[in-house]
Amino acid sequence: PARAGWSTSTEASIMPMRIPRPQARLQQQGKWENAIACYQKALEIQPNCAEADVNLGNALYAQGQLSQEKQAYYAALNHDLGVTRKIGGDLKTAVAYYQKAIAIQPDLVNSHYTLGVALQEQGKLDDAIASYNNVLKLNPSNTVVYTTLVQNKLARIDREQNKLNNKLNHQLNGADSKKRLKIAFVCQPFVMTSFPNPMDSIGILTYEFVRLLVQDGDVIVYTPGERFNTASHDGVDYRYIPIGRDKKLLNYLEKVPGFQNQKRPIFGSQLYYLAYILQVANDLRKQQCDVVHIHNLSQFIPVIRALNPGIKIALHMHCEWLTQLDHKILEKRLSKVDLVIGTSKYITEGIRQRFPKFAERCQPVFNGVNLDRFMNFYVKHNQQNGSKNNYAKRLLYVGRVSPEKGSHVLLEAFKKVLERCPQTKLDLVGPVGALPYDYLVGLSDDSKVAELASFYGDESWTGYVRRYLSELNDHFGADLASQVSFTGSLPQSKLVNYYQQADIFVFPSVCHEAFGMPIVEAMVAGLPVIATQAGAFPEIVEDGKTGLLVERSNADALADAILQLLSDQELRTSMGQAGHQRAVELFSFEKVVDDLLTQYKTIL
């Protein structure tokens, strides 16, 4: 007999599962035994075909022929295929897989949650709420994590529904019941960020901010482009501002003797992308925004203030420039700003100490991470390979492969790791290239950062990387040398796979990082983290609990920490779980945007 609640019609959910036409036709005709035989034959020909396997399991379950022992397996397989389809953007099929998983195993918490996420993205808010409430009813073992996730989602749905109600009121009554906040973001003009698929860290941060802020207000994003253009994505207005004139001026100024010095580099000049910000400030006059949010470039403040005297200005610092550039010039600029946001307490306290008269304007707001993107929601994968005992261990680094990030320290430490654990692999994900000298090394008075000047001399950074690989090949042979992989930049959809395949995340920065988004992404993915005792890292990583912190520029200490975690699976697991919970509680974009809105309200 067929399972109760499992329709044998194609419309029920067969076609979304992409069952091959002959088998679908057999099921449609009620010839289930023939369909099952076809799936079995397909698996004989292609044993690793997950979709043939799951279709077989679903057909057996629909006919009441699936053994109890196999039900958990096929529920997990349905779920995992749903996760894969969602990552690929196929929400319809993902929903069908999640629903099958829940039908087979009703207490599968991951499926209820991910089903809710997919339904929410489809705009089916009532169904999404029901799925999220099912998660809470099931009382999962990691209750704190799922309670936080669900509360974030339900709060956002509530805001989304309020937004729709306000829009309806406006249509019916001709006015909003409550005036909406209007915010403008100004992206850095030296990074060509393209939305809605930004590749740079601040572009990603901006995109995630505005994706959520648009539920609470109207949002404009100014970003550089080849020519003036406008676009709209998910209710956000993107305005592309041409920067051709700025590039010509900067090329000229770089050749002018004495125009810049260590404390007054060209990127700190009032002329830096002046045409860009003049266009932005002039357009802002028409937009009637409440708040304009600037990233890093304090020279934009006086231009915006001159043309928009009533607007509130927030300067968001993702680096240490306010503690490094000319004090007198910065003080004048900061006198015109309403709010200075630091990405960490480390950054915020540094600004407060240098500019005590503006201390009350300086507030920390952590960067965030998209939990749904980086969490490992796979079930079957976790059950079979959670310990990864049968695989070569993988180390992962994500970020610019550059000396200030400590990439050379990691590469030198990896030589020592290979001596003890020759099966270990190292993946470095990110573009290879040193940050311009004037941006960091030329500004810093830190002795360890100053040592990086050697990579800007006779031996360039790319020259060092080539020499390292040659030496690795000579010492260990081609097979072991090939265990170091440089992938280049990857879109976040592909980056997720690297986090899920890794055993340990390593980020041995030499400079004092303002935050560390890749570290938080790794924590969300459940990885133990090894980082350095510098900058904001101690605010993110709890040493000995969620990871290990080591001395900067110390390859021996880094190698020891890596070897310690490689040899202790239990420690890796406990640190990964603790880090995951910490990241979910502190670094979700939902929480970060709420914190940001709180800061906006203090200046309005």
C-alpha positions in Angstrom: 0.0 0.0 0.0 1.2 3.6 -0.7 2.2 5.7 2.3 -0.4 7.9 3.7 0.1 11.5 2.5 2.3 10.5 -0.4 0.5 11.1 -3.7 1.4 9.0 -6.7 0.6 11.9 -9.1 3.2 13.8 -10.9 1.9 17.1 -9.6 2.6 16.1 -5.9 6.3 16.5 -6.1 7.7 14.1 -8.7 8.5 16.6 -11.4 10.4 19.0 -9.1 12.6 16.1 -8.1 13.6 15.8 -11.7 12.9 12.1 -12.0 13.8 10.9 -15.5 10.8 10.9 -17.9 10.4 7.1 -18.3 10.4 6.5 -14.6 8.1 9.5 -14.0 5.7 8.1 -16.6 5.8 4.7 -14.9 5.0 6.3 -11.5 2.2 8.4 -13.1 0.7 5.2 -14.5 0.9 3.5 -11.1 3.5 1.1 -12.3 5.7 1.5 -9.2 7.4 -1.8 -9.3 8.6 -1.1 -12.9 9.8 2.4 -11.8 11.7 0.9 -8.9 13.3 -1.7 -11.2 14.4 1.2 -13.5 16.0 3.0 -10.6 17.8 -0.1 -9.4 19.1 -0.7 -13.0 20.3 2.9 -13.2 22.3 2.5 -9.9 23.9 -0.7 -11.2 25.2 1.3 -14.2 26.0 4.4 -12.1 26.4 3.4 -8.5 27.2 6.9 -7.2 24.3 8.7 -8.8 22.7 10.4 -5.8 19.5 11.4 -7.6 18.8 7.9 -8.9 19.4 6.6 -5.3 17.1 9.1 -3.7 14.4 8.5 -6.3 14.6 4.8 -5.6 14.3 5.4 -1.8 11.4 7.8 -2.3 9.6 5.3 -4.5 10.2 2.5 -2.0 8.9 4.7 0.8 5.8 5.7 -1.1 5.0 2.0 -1.5 5.7 1.1 2.1 8.7 -1.0 1.1 11.5 1.1 2.7 13.0 -0.6 5.7 13.2 1.2 9.0 17.0 1.1 8.9 17.1 2.7 5.5 14.7 5.6 6.4 17.3 7.7 8.2 19.7 7.2 5.2 17.1 8.4 2.6 15.8 11.2 4.8 19.4 12.5 5.0 20.0 12.0 1.3 16.9 14.0 0.4 18.0 16.7 2.8 21.5 16.9 1.5 20.3 17.1 -2.1 18.0 19.9 -1.0 21.0 21.8 0.4 22.9 21.3 -2.8 20.0 22.5 -4.9 19.5 25.6 -2.7 23.2 26.5 -3.0 22.7 26.2 -6.8 19.7 28.6 -6.6 17.0 26.0 -7.4 14.6 26.8 -4.5 11.7 24.8 -6.0 13.5 21.5 -6.1 15.2 22.2 -2.7 11.8 22.7 -1.1 10.6 19.4 -2.6 13.7 17.5 -1.3 13.3 19.0 2.2 9.6 18.0 2.3 10.5 14.5 1.4 13.1 14.3 4.1 10.7 15.5 6.7 8.0 13.0 5.5 10.5 10.2 6.0 12.0 11.5 9.2 9.7 14.1 10.9 12.2 15.0 13.6 15.0 16.1 11.2 15.6 19.6 12.6 18.0 20.6 9.8 15.3 20.0 7.2 12.6 22.0 9.0 15.0 25.0 9.4 16.4 24.9 5.8 12.8 24.4 4.5 11.8 27.6 6.4 14.8 29.5 4.8 13.8 28.4 1.3 10.2 29.2 1.8 11.1 32.6 3.2 13.2 33.3 0.2 10.2 32.3 -2.0 8.1 34.9 -0.1 5.9 32.2 1.4 6.1 33.7 4.9 3.3 31.9 6.7 4.7 28.5 5.6 8.2 29.6 6.6 6.9 30.6 10.1 5.3 27.2 10.5 8.6 25.5 9.6 10.6 27.7 12.0 8.1 26.9 14.8 8.5 23.2 14.1 12.3 23.6 14.8 11.5 25.0 18.2 9.0 22.3 19.0 11.5 19.6 18.2 13.9 21.0 21.0 17.1 20.2 19.1 20.3 19.1 20.9 22.0 22.4 20.0 19.1 24.4 21.3 21.0 27.7 21.7 22.1 27.8 18.1 18.8 26.9 16.6 16.8 29.2 19.0 19.0 32.1 17.9 18.7 31.2 14.2 14.9 30.9 14.4 14.5 34.1 16.5 16.5 36.0 13.9 14.4 34.7 11.1 11.0 35.3 12.8 12.1 38.9 13.7 13.0 39.6 10.1 9.7 38.1 8.8 7.9 40.4 11.3 9.7 43.4 9.9 9.1 42.3 6.3 5.3 42.0 7.0 5.3 45.4 8.7 7.0 46.8 5.6 4.3 45.3 3.4 1.6 46.7 5.7 3.1 50.2 5.6 3.2 49.9 1.8 -0.4 48.9 1.7 -1.4 51.8 4.1 0.5 54.2 1.8 -1.5 52.9 -1.2 -4.8 53.1 0.6 -4.3 56.3 2.6 -1.7 58.2 0.6 0.8 58.3 3.4 2.9 55.9 5.4 1.7 55.3 9.0 5.4 55.8 10.0 8.1 57.7 8.1 10.7 55.3 6.9 14.4 55.8 7.5 16.4 56.7 4.3 20.0 55.6 4.2 22.8 56.0 1.6 26.0 53.9 1.5 29.1 55.2 -0.2 31.4 52.4 -1.4 35.1 52.8 -1.8 35.8 54.1 -5.3 39.1 52.3 -5.8 37.3 48.9 -5.7 35.0 48.2 -8.7 32.2 46.5 -6.8 29.4 45.0 -8.8 26.1 44.2 -7.1 24.4 41.9 -6.3 27.5 39.7 -6.5 30.4 41.6 -4.8 33.7 39.9 -4.5 35.5 42.3 -2.1 35.0 42.2 1.7 33.5 45.7 2.1 31.3 45.1 -0.9 30.0 41.9 0.6 29.5 43.6 3.9 27.6 46.5 2.3 25.4 44.1 0.3 24.5 42.1 3.4 23.8 45.3 5.4 21.4 46.8 2.8 19.7 43.5 2.1 18.4 43.6 5.6 18.2 47.4 6.1 15.7 47.7 3.2 13.2 46.0 5.5 13.4 49.0 7.9 13.9 51.8 5.4 14.8 53.0 1.9 18.4 52.4 0.8 20.7 53.8 -1.8 24.2 52.5 -2.6 26.7 54.6 -4.4 29.4 52.6 -6.1 32.1 53.2 -8.8 31.4 52.4 -12.4 32.7 53.0 -15.9 29.7 55.3 -16.5 26.7 56.6 -14.7 24.1 53.9 -14.3 21.3 52.8 -12.0 20.0 49.4 -11.0 17.6 47.9 -8.5 18.0 44.6 -6.7 15.7 43.4 -3.9 14.4 46.9 -3.3 17.8 48.6 -3.0 18.7 51.4 -5.4 22.3 51.1 -6.7 23.8 54.1 -8.4 27.1 53.6 -10.4 29.3 56.7 -10.4 32.0 57.2 -13.1 35.6 57.5 -11.9 37.5 58.1 -15.1 38.4 61.8 -14.3 39.6 60.7 -10.8 41.9 58.1 -12.3 43.5 60.6 -14.6 44.0 63.1 -11.8 45.5 60.5 -9.5 47.9 59.3 -12.2 49.1 62.9 -12.5 49.4 63.6 -8.8 51.5 60.4 -8.2 54.2 61.9 -10.4 54.2 65.3 -8.6 57.3 65.5 -6.4 56.6 66.1 -2.7 52.8 65.8 -3.1 52.6 63.0 -0.6 54.6 61.7 2.4 54.3 59.0 5.0 51.6 60.7 7.1 49.9 62.3 4.1 49.7 59.6 1.4 47.7 60.3 -1.7 44.8 58.1 -0.5 44.4 60.5 2.5 44.4 63.6 0.4 41.3 65.7 -0.1 41.8 65.3 -3.9 41.5 61.5 -3.6 38.5 60.6 -5.8 37.2 64.1 -5.4 35.1 64.0 -8.6 33.5 60.8 -7.4 32.4 62.2 -4.1 31.3 65.5 -5.6 28.9 63.5 -7.8 27.7 61.5 -4.9 27.2 64.6 -2.6 25.4 66.4 -5.4 23.0 63.5 -6.0 22.4 63.2 -2.2 20.9 66.7 -2.2 18.0 65.3 -4.3 17.5 62.1 -2.3 16.7 63.6 1.2 18.5 60.9 3.1 18.6 60.8 6.8 22.0 59.1 7.1 24.9 58.6 4.8 27.3 55.8 5.6 30.9 56.1 4.4 33.5 53.4 4.4 37.1 54.4 5.5 37.6 57.6 3.5 37.3 60.5 5.9 38.0 63.1 3.2 34.5 62.5 1.9 33.0 63.9 5.1 33.6 67.7 4.4 32.4 67.4 0.8 29.2 65.7 1.8 28.7 68.1 4.7 29.2 71.2 2.5 26.5 70.1 0.1 24.2 68.4 2.6 24.3 70.4 5.9 21.4 68.6 7.5 22.3 65.0 6.8 23.8 62.7 9.5 27.1 61.3 8.5 28.5 57.9 9.8 32.1 57.0 9.1 32.7 53.2 9.2 36.4 52.3 9.8 37.6 48.9 8.6 41.3 49.8 9.1 43.7 51.9 11.3 44.0 55.0 9.1 42.4 57.3 11.7 45.3 56.4 14.1 48.0 56.6 11.4 47.3 59.6 9.2 47.9 63.3 9.9 46.2 64.2 13.2 45.4 67.9 12.4 43.7 67.1 9.1 41.7 64.2 10.5 40.6 66.3 13.5 39.0 68.8 11.2 37.2 66.1 9.3 35.9 64.3 12.4 34.5 67.6 13.7 31.9 67.3 10.9 30.9 63.7 11.5 28.1 62.4 13.7 29.1 58.8 14.2 32.4 56.9 13.9 31.9 53.1 13.7 34.8 50.8 14.4 34.6 47.1 13.2 36.0 46.1 16.6 36.8 47.4 20.1 40.4 47.4 19.0 39.7 49.9 16.2 37.3 51.9 18.3 39.5 52.3 21.3 42.4 53.4 19.1 40.4 56.2 17.6 39.0 57.3 21.0 42.5 57.5 22.5 43.8 59.6 19.6 40.8 61.9 19.4 39.4 62.0 23.0 37.2 65.0 22.2 35.2 62.8 19.8 35.3 59.7 22.0 31.5 59.6 22.5 30.9 59.6 18.8 33.0 56.4 18.4 31.1 53.1 18.8 32.0 49.5 17.9 29.8 47.4 15.6 31.2 44.0 14.7 31.2 42.8 11.1 28.8 40.0 10.4 28.4 36.8 8.4 25.6 35.2 6.4 24.9 32.2 8.7 22.7 30.4 6.1 25.5 30.6 3.5 28.3 29.2 5.7 26.6 26.8 8.1 27.2 23.2 7.2 23.6 22.0 6.9 24.5 18.6 5.3 23.2 15.6 7.3 24.4 12.5 5.5 27.8 14.1 4.9 28.1 14.8 8.6 27.0 11.3 9.6 29.5 9.6 7.3 32.4 11.9 7.2 32.0 14.2 10.3 35.3 13.1 11.8 37.0 13.0 8.4 39.2 10.2 9.8 39.5 8.6 6.4 40.7 11.7 4.6 43.9 13.6 4.4 43.6 16.6 6.8 43.0 19.9 5.1 44.2 23.3 6.3 42.4 26.4 4.9 43.4 30.0 4.5 40.9 32.5 3.0 41.9 36.1 2.2 44.4 38.1 0.1 47.5 35.9 -0.2 49.8 38.7 0.9 52.7 39.3 3.4 50.6 41.5 5.8 48.2 38.6 6.2 51.1 36.3 7.2 50.8 34.1 4.2 54.6 33.6 4.2 54.5 32.6 7.8 51.8 30.0 7.0 53.8 28.7 4.1 57.0 28.3 6.2 55.0 26.6 9.0 53.5 24.2 6.4 57.0 22.9 5.6 57.3 21.9 9.2 53.9 20.3 9.2 54.7 18.2 6.1 57.7 16.8 7.9 55.4 15.3 10.6 52.1 14.9 8.7 53.0 14.4 5.1 49.3 13.8 4.0 48.2 17.2 5.1 46.9 19.6 2.4 46.9 23.4 2.4 44.4 25.5 0.4 45.0 29.2 0.1 41.9 30.9 -1.3 42.2 34.5 -2.5 44.1 36.7 -4.9 47.9 36.6 -4.7 49.4 40.1 -4.4 50.9 42.4 -1.8 48.9 45.4 -0.5 50.4 48.6 -1.8 53.3 49.7 0.5 51.8 53.1 1.4 48.5 51.5 2.5 50.0 49.7 5.5 53.8 49.0 5.8 54.6 52.7 5.0 52.2 53.9 7.7 52.8 51.5 10.5 55.3 52.0 13.4 54.9 48.3 14.4 58.3 46.5 14.2 56.8 43.2 12.8 54.9 45.1 10.1 58.0 47.0 9.3 59.8 43.7 8.6 57.5 43.2 5.7 59.3 45.9 3.7 61.6 43.2 2.4 58.8 41.9 0.2 58.7 45.3 -1.6 62.4 45.4 -2.3 64.6 43.3 -4.7 62.5 40.2 -4.0 58.8 40.9 -4.8 56.0 39.0 -3.1 55.2 37.0 -6.2 58.9 36.2 -6.5 58.9 34.8 -3.0 55.8 32.6 -3.7 57.5 31.2 -6.8 60.7 30.5 -5.0 58.8 28.8 -2.1 57.1 26.4 -4.4 60.3 25.6 -6.2 62.0 24.8 -2.8 59.1 22.8 -1.7 59.3 20.7 -4.8 63.1 20.2 -4.4 62.8 19.2 -0.8 59.6 17.1 -0.7 59.1 16.1 -4.3 56.4 17.0 -6.8 53.6 14.9 -5.1 53.9 16.6 -1.7 54.6 20.0 -3.2 51.3 19.7 -5.1 49.5 19.6 -1.7 49.7 23.4 -1.5 46.9 24.9 -3.6 46.5 28.5 -4.7 42.9 28.9 -6.0 42.7 32.6 -6.6 39.6 34.5 -5.8 36.3 32.5 -5.6 32.7 33.6 -5.4 31.1 32.8 -2.0 29.0 30.1 -3.5 32.2 28.1 -4.3 34.0 29.2 -1.2 31.5 27.4 1.0 32.7 24.1 -0.3 36.3 24.8 0.9 35.1 25.6 4.4 33.1 22.3 4.5 36.0 20.2 3.3 38.6 21.8 5.7 39.6 20.5 9.1 41.4 23.6 10.5 41.2 27.2 9.5 44.4 29.3 9.7 44.7 33.1 9.6 48.2 34.1 10.8 48.0 37.9 10.1 51.1 39.9 10.8 49.3 43.2 10.8 46.7 44.2 13.4 43.5 43.3 11.7 40.4 45.5 12.2 38.2 42.4 12.3 38.6 39.1 10.4 35.5 38.1 8.4 37.1 34.8 7.1 37.6 33.7 10.7 34.0 34.2 11.6 32.9 32.4 8.4 35.1 29.5 9.4 33.6 29.5 12.9 30.1 29.4 11.4 31.2 26.4 9.3 32.2 24.7 12.6 36.0 24.8 12.1 38.6 25.3 14.8 40.6 28.5 14.2 44.3 29.3 14.5 45.0 33.0 14.4 47.5 35.5 15.9 47.5 37.5 19.1 46.9 40.8 17.3 44.2 43.4 16.5 40.6 42.3 16.8 41.4 38.5 16.8 41.2 38.1 20.6 37.7 39.6 20.4 36.6 36.9 18.0 38.6 33.8 18.9 38.5 32.6 22.5 42.0 31.2 23.0 41.9 27.5 24.0 38.1 27.3 23.6 37.2 28.2 20.0 40.7 28.1 18.6 44.4 28.9 19.3 46.1 32.2 19.2 49.9 32.3 18.5 52.6 35.0 18.3 52.8 37.0 15.1 55.5 36.1 12.6 56.4 33.0 14.4 56.4 30.0 12.0 57.5 27.5 14.7 54.6 28.5 17.0 52.2 28.4 14.1 53.4 24.9 13.1 53.1 23.7 16.7 49.5 24.9 16.9 48.6 23.2 13.6 50.2 19.9 14.7 48.5 20.1 18.0 45.0 20.3 16.4 45.9 17.8 13.7 46.7 15.2 16.3 43.6 15.8 18.5 40.3 15.2 16.8 38.4 15.6 20.0 39.9 19.1 20.5 39.2 20.0 16.9 35.5 19.0 17.3 35.0 20.8 20.6 36.6 24.0 19.4 34.6 23.9 16.2 31.3 23.4 18.1 32.2 26.2 20.6 33.2 28.6 17.8 30.0 27.8 15.8 27.8 28.7 18.8 29.8 31.9 19.4 29.5 33.0 15.8 25.8 32.3 15.7 25.2 34.3 18.9 27.5 37.3 18.1 28.1 37.7 14.4 24.9 37.1 12.5 24.1 39.9 10.1 20.7 40.1 11.7 22.3 41.1 15.0 24.9 43.3 13.4 22.2 45.3 11.4 20.1 45.7 14.6 23.2 47.1 16.3 23.8 49.4 13.4 20.2 50.7 13.5 20.6 51.3 17.2 23.6 53.5 16.5 21.8 55.4 13.7 19.0 56.2 16.2 21.4 57.8 18.6 22.3 60.5 16.0 18.8 61.1 14.5 
